[in-house]
Structure formats: C-alpha cells, structure tokens
C-alpha cells in the first residue's frame, strides 16, 4: 500500500529556531531541515516541503494565514492526502481556527509546533512532527477539519487553547478534551463534531480592524465608545462570566451595535455565552436584545478572527449566526 503524500508547510516558530550570535533563538530552519531531523518520518508518509515564511508566530498576520489557506486549498485539490502546517505555539490556536474556517474538503490539515527549540534537551519538535504526519495521513482523521497535534494529543481547532507558557503539555481543550490521541503509530479518534460552515468565497484584500476588549470591574466604557471613530469595523467583547458587562455600559453597547457588529464572548477559560438566564442591564439577555451577537463557545481570540473574515467576505450581518453557532 503506498504511503500517504503529506505536505509540510513551515511558517517558522520555536521548532525552527537556533541560537543567534546576538543571544536568544531565532527562526532559521526550513521544512526540509525539520523533515530530515525526524526519525521514522519517511516510513509514515511521502513528504513534500514548503517554507514560505520564517517568523515567530507573534509576527504572523491574518493575510499570511489567508495565503496559507489558499495554498492548502490548491494543493489538497490535487493528489496530496493531507498537510501539516508548522509554526510557533504562541498562535497555534488562532492559525488552526482560521484554516478550519477557510480550508474546504475532508482531507486532514494539522497544525503543530514545539515548546522547546531543536537545540534544547528534550526538544519536542521531532515527536510532534511525526505525530502530526501520522494524523495528516490517517483515514481515521478525515472529515475532522483542521486539528492541532502536540504532545501526542489531537485537538479540534474550535476548542484548542494554549494553557501554559513553558510545558510540552501546554495545549488543552478544556471544554471537551482532545478528540484523539496518537498511540503506537496510529491516530485514534475518540470524538467527532460537525464542522461549522467554511468560507469558500473571495475575501477582500483590505484588512478589516476588529477590536478585542476584555471587561473588568469598573470599566467605564471609554474604549468601547471610541472604537468606530478609531477606524474599527467591529468589536468582540470578552464579558464577565457568561457574557456580562457593567450596567453603565449597556447603552454604550446599544450605540455601538448601531454602527458596527458587536460580538459577545466570555473572558472565562471555557464555556458558552448564556442566552436566557441573566436579565439585568448588562446581562446577556439584555445585551443580545440590544443586537450583540453571541460568540457561543468561541474564545474572544477566535471570535475576533471569525468576525474579520466575515467582514472581508462581505457577508451580511444578519447571516453571521451560523458561523458562530456551536457545531
């Protein structure tokens, strides 16, 4: 039986970083360099490599990720069986979510990286790359959409979060856990969910600024009120608890909704925005009745990216709900 054909596409990140003359580590290695460093990789997949960027993941832009999605849609429409996107771990949850929103079809795309550089003792990059290639080529993983694979765990793009700054076990899906594991060289899938709609139409070239604001006790709303005049085209509010803001800001939200889309997320680590429990001014019933849109289970980070993509796709605000709905 022929090996699956897998594209390794590298954007940079800690997994590619080596020591610089000036101190600290910087991205230097290519996808080909990484592939050559993984014992056993050639036994699980026929590998192609591509290295369009060498950046730390904090330096990636939404336009970079849109470009990666276009490349993946083009290449996966051919005879590739899957793809692995390699990048820094700081923004893996965001990259996985954007690609899950833009990459069509049922072939598996995996996003992976490393918490430790390749020159570190106990470097986790080779193990993560091998596991990612196994998942990308596995028939069992087809139809999952985009997943993140690190520490032999397979996480859904919609749920995965970076939860630690240092440990190799930094990635979690606190709501439901990983959807599978890599065990004995196989991808073992234990959970499946329906994929949300994929944006397949053209996207405007012009970036669309969307703000992300976290609520805290005593917030006076001056940043919220100023957003439209600062050029923002939308805002995601990370509300307290199940989606709440101070009572004094409820009218500010109403004024904002009249000018730009307002999405309500939670600042909590996980859990949905409520819809019918708290009825006081600034509670979720009040804010949703004023025209704010629920982010559902999405974190503020992911809701912000989704709103940017919807605005660039030119989709009418009245049609946003299915994209934010819990699959």
C-alpha positions in Angstrom: 0.0 0.0 0.0 1.5 3.4 -1.0 2.4 5.9 1.7 0.2 8.9 2.1 1.5 12.1 0.4 1.8 14.9 3.0 2.9 18.5 2.6 4.9 20.0 5.4 4.5 23.8 5.2 6.6 25.8 7.6 6.0 29.3 8.8 8.7 29.4 11.4 8.4 29.4 15.2 10.3 27.8 18.1 10.5 24.5 16.3 12.7 26.2 13.6 14.8 28.3 15.9 18.5 28.0 16.6 20.9 30.2 18.7 21.8 33.5 17.2 25.2 35.3 17.6 23.4 38.1 19.5 21.9 35.7 22.0 18.4 34.1 22.1 17.0 31.8 19.4 15.6 32.9 16.1 13.9 31.1 13.2 16.5 29.6 10.8 15.4 26.1 9.8 13.2 25.2 6.8 10.6 22.5 6.5 13.1 20.3 4.7 15.6 20.7 7.6 12.9 19.7 10.0 11.8 16.7 7.9 15.4 15.5 7.8 15.6 15.6 11.6 12.6 13.3 12.4 13.5 9.6 12.9 10.9 7.4 11.2 9.1 10.1 9.2 9.9 8.6 5.8 8.3 5.4 7.0 4.9 7.0 7.6 4.5 9.4 4.7 5.9 10.6 1.4 6.9 14.1 2.3 6.9 17.3 0.3 8.2 20.5 1.9 7.4 24.2 1.5 8.8 27.1 3.6 7.0 30.3 2.6 7.9 32.2 5.9 10.4 32.1 8.8 8.8 34.1 11.5 8.0 33.9 15.2 4.2 33.2 15.4 3.5 36.5 17.1 4.6 38.1 13.8 2.1 36.3 11.6 -0.8 38.2 10.2 -4.3 37.3 9.1 -3.2 37.9 5.5 -0.4 35.3 6.0 -2.9 32.8 7.1 -5.3 33.5 4.2 -2.4 32.9 1.9 -1.7 29.6 3.6 -5.3 28.6 3.3 -5.3 29.4 -0.5 -2.1 27.2 -0.9 -3.7 24.4 1.0 -6.9 24.5 -1.0 -5.0 24.4 -4.2 -2.6 21.6 -3.2 -5.2 19.4 -1.4 -7.4 19.6 -4.5 -4.6 17.6 -6.2 -3.3 14.3 -5.1 -2.0 15.2 -1.7 -3.6 13.2 1.2 -3.1 15.8 3.9 -0.9 18.7 5.1 1.0 19.7 8.2 1.4 23.4 9.0 4.4 24.1 11.2 4.6 27.3 13.3 5.2 28.8 16.7 3.0 27.8 19.5 2.0 31.3 20.6 -0.7 31.5 18.0 -1.4 27.9 17.0 -5.0 28.1 18.3 -5.6 31.1 16.1 -4.0 29.6 13.0 -5.8 26.3 13.4 -9.2 28.2 13.7 -8.6 30.4 10.6 -7.6 27.4 8.5 -10.6 25.5 9.7 -12.8 28.4 8.6 -11.1 28.7 5.1 -9.9 25.2 4.0 -12.5 23.2 2.3 -12.8 19.4 1.8 -12.4 16.4 4.1 -8.6 16.0 3.8 -6.8 16.5 7.1 -4.8 19.6 7.9 -2.7 19.5 11.1 -1.1 22.5 12.8 1.9 21.7 15.0 5.0 23.3 16.6 7.2 22.9 19.6 7.6 24.3 23.0 11.3 23.7 23.1 13.8 24.7 20.4 15.7 21.9 18.5 18.9 22.6 20.4 17.2 22.1 23.8 17.5 19.0 25.9 14.2 17.1 25.4 13.2 19.0 22.3 9.6 18.1 21.4 9.6 19.2 17.8 10.6 15.8 16.2 7.9 13.9 18.1 5.2 16.5 17.4 6.1 16.5 13.7 6.0 12.7 13.5 2.6 12.6 15.3 1.3 15.4 13.0 2.3 13.5 9.9 0.6 10.3 11.2 -2.6 12.2 11.8 -2.5 14.1 8.5 -2.2 10.8 6.6 -4.7 8.8 8.6 -8.0 7.8 7.0 -9.5 7.9 10.6 -8.8 11.6 10.8 -10.6 12.5 7.6 -13.5 14.9 8.0 -12.3 16.3 11.3 -11.4 19.6 9.7 -8.2 21.3 10.9 -6.7 19.9 14.1 -3.7 20.8 16.3 -1.4 17.9 17.2 1.1 18.3 20.0 2.2 16.0 22.9 0.5 13.1 21.0 -2.9 14.7 21.5 -5.3 15.7 18.7 -7.3 18.8 19.4 -10.2 20.4 17.4 -9.4 23.8 16.0 -12.5 25.3 17.5 -11.7 24.2 21.1 -7.9 24.1 21.5 -6.1 26.7 23.7 -2.5 27.3 24.7 -2.7 26.9 28.5 0.9 27.1 29.7 3.9 29.2 28.7 6.6 26.5 29.1 5.5 22.9 29.3 5.4 20.5 26.3 1.8 19.7 27.5 0.8 23.3 27.0 -2.2 22.6 24.8 -5.7 21.8 26.1 -9.3 21.6 25.0 -10.8 22.3 28.4 -14.4 22.0 27.3 -14.3 18.5 25.9 -10.7 17.3 25.9 -8.7 16.1 22.9 -10.6 14.5 20.0 -8.0 11.8 19.7 -4.5 10.5 20.5 -1.5 9.2 18.6 -0.8 5.8 20.1 1.6 3.1 18.7 2.0 5.0 15.5 -1.8 5.3 14.8 -4.3 8.2 15.1 -7.0 7.0 17.4 -10.1 9.3 17.1 -12.5 9.2 20.1 -14.7 12.3 19.5 -16.2 13.9 16.4 -18.2 17.1 15.9 -19.9 18.6 12.9 -17.8 21.2 11.1 -19.1 24.7 11.1 -19.6 26.4 7.7 -16.5 27.0 5.6 -16.0 30.4 4.0 -15.3 29.5 0.3 -16.0 32.8 -1.4 -13.5 35.6 -2.2 -12.1 37.8 0.6 -11.4 41.5 0.3 -7.7 42.3 0.1 -8.0 45.2 2.5 -7.5 44.3 6.2 -10.5 44.9 8.5 -9.7 46.0 12.0 -11.7 44.4 14.7 -11.1 45.2 18.4 -10.9 42.7 21.2 -11.7 44.1 24.6 -11.8 42.3 28.0 -14.2 43.6 30.6 -13.2 44.2 34.2 -14.7 45.7 37.3 -15.3 49.4 37.0 -14.6 49.6 33.2 -16.0 53.0 32.2 -16.5 52.1 28.5 -14.4 54.9 27.0 -12.5 52.5 24.8 -15.7 50.8 23.6 -17.3 54.2 22.8 -14.2 55.3 20.9 -13.9 52.3 18.6 -15.8 53.4 15.5 -14.0 56.8 15.4 -10.7 55.0 15.7 -11.5 53.1 12.5 -12.5 49.8 13.9 -15.1 47.9 11.8 -16.2 45.5 14.6 -15.6 44.5 18.2 -15.5 41.4 20.3 -16.3 42.0 23.9 -14.9 39.4 26.4 -17.6 39.8 29.0 -17.5 38.7 32.6 -18.8 35.2 33.4 -21.4 34.0 30.9 -21.2 37.3 28.9 -21.8 40.3 31.1 -20.7 43.9 31.2 -21.1 46.6 33.9 -24.6 48.0 33.9 -23.4 51.5 32.9 -22.0 50.1 29.6 -25.3 48.6 28.3 -26.3 51.8 26.5 -22.8 52.0 25.1 -23.3 48.6 23.5 -26.6 49.8 22.0 -24.8 52.7 20.4 -22.1 50.5 19.1 -24.4 48.0 17.6 -26.0 50.8 15.5 -22.6 51.4 13.9 -20.5 48.2 13.9 -21.0 44.5 14.6 -20.6 43.6 18.3 -19.9 40.0 19.3 -20.2 38.9 22.9 -17.7 36.3 24.2 -16.7 35.3 27.7 -13.4 36.1 29.4 -13.6 32.7 31.2 -11.3 29.9 30.1 -14.1 27.9 28.6 -17.9 27.6 28.4 -20.6 29.2 26.3 -22.1 32.6 26.4 -25.5 32.3 28.0 -28.7 33.4 26.3 -31.6 33.3 28.7 -30.5 33.4 32.4 -29.4 36.9 33.5 -31.9 39.7 32.8 -30.3 42.7 34.5 -29.0 45.6 32.4 -25.6 44.5 31.1 -26.5 40.8 31.4 -26.5 38.5 28.4 -30.3 38.7 27.8 -30.1 42.5 27.8 -27.0 42.7 25.5 -28.3 40.2 23.0 -31.6 42.0 22.9 -29.7 45.2 22.0 -28.3 43.5 18.9 -25.0 42.0 20.2 -24.2 38.6 18.6 -23.2 35.6 20.8 -19.8 34.0 20.2 -21.2 30.7 21.5 -18.3 28.5 22.6 -15.7 30.5 20.8 -13.0 32.3 22.7 -12.6 36.0 22.2 -9.4 35.4 20.1 -11.2 33.1 17.7 -14.4 35.2 17.6 -12.3 38.2 16.6 -10.7 36.3 13.7 -14.1 35.0 12.5 -15.6 38.5 12.5 -12.7 39.8 10.5 -13.2 37.0 7.9 -16.9 37.5 7.7 -16.4 41.3 7.1 -13.8 40.6 4.5 -16.1 38.1 2.8 -18.8 40.8 2.6 -21.4 38.6 4.4 -24.4 40.4 5.7 -24.6 40.8 9.4 -27.9 39.1 9.6 -26.2 35.9 8.2 -23.4 35.7 10.8 -25.2 33.4 13.4 -24.5 30.0 11.7 -20.8 30.7 11.7 -20.7 31.4 15.5 -23.2 28.6 16.4 -21.9 25.7 18.3 -21.4 22.7 15.9 
